Amino acid sequence: MLDSDQLLHRALELPSVERARLAHALLESLESSEEIEVAWDAEISARLTSVRSGSAEFIASGDLFRSFAP
């Protein structure tokens, strides 16, 4: 059986879509679904307020993804 460091190393080698799916499953195992929904509702409301007020800063998706490239 893999220890957590070995598992992390292996997980980081996965394609980004698979890493996201794994991360989502791990996060869901730590928090109840209701806690996640409440947190997302608050985040969505804050972002919507920012967009409506004109204070939101938009970033092109290509620029965003390049910022994560090694």
N, C-alpha and C positions, 0 to 999 in steps of 0.2 A: 504494500500500500504506500502511496506517495505521502510525504509530509507536506505541510502547507507551503513551504518554500518551493518544493519541487512542483507542486500543483500550480502555484502562481507562475513559475517559469514556463510550464507547459501551456497554461492558459494564455499567456502573453504571445505565444506563437500562433494562436488561432487568428483567422481572418477577423476583421473588425466587426462584422455582423454577428459572428459567433461569440466574440468577446462581449458585445452589448447584450446578447441574449443571456449569457452566463451571468453578467453583472446584474441584470434585471432579476433573474431568479434568486441570486444571492441576497439582493436588497429586499426582495419580497419575503425572504425567510427571516429577516431581522425585524421587520415592522409589520404591523397588522395592515390589512388593506384599507381600513378606515383612516388610519394615520397617514397613509400615503395619499389617499384621496383628499384629505383636509389640507395637507401640505401643497399638493398640486393645485388645488382650488385657490389657495392664497397666492401661489406663484403666478398663476394665470391672471388673477385679478390685478396683481401688481404690474404685470407686463402690459395688460390691456390699458390700465390707467396711464402708463408711460407712453404708449402709442397714441392714445387719444389726446394727451396733453402736449404731444410733440417733443417730449424729452427723450424718446427712445432713440438709440443709436443703432442703425441697421448696418450689417456687414454682409457683403456678398458671400455666398456659400463657398465659392472657390478660395477666397481669401481666408475664410474660417478654416477650411480643411488644410490649407497650406500651413497655417499656424500650428497644426498638430504634427506635421511631417517631421521626421527626425533630421 
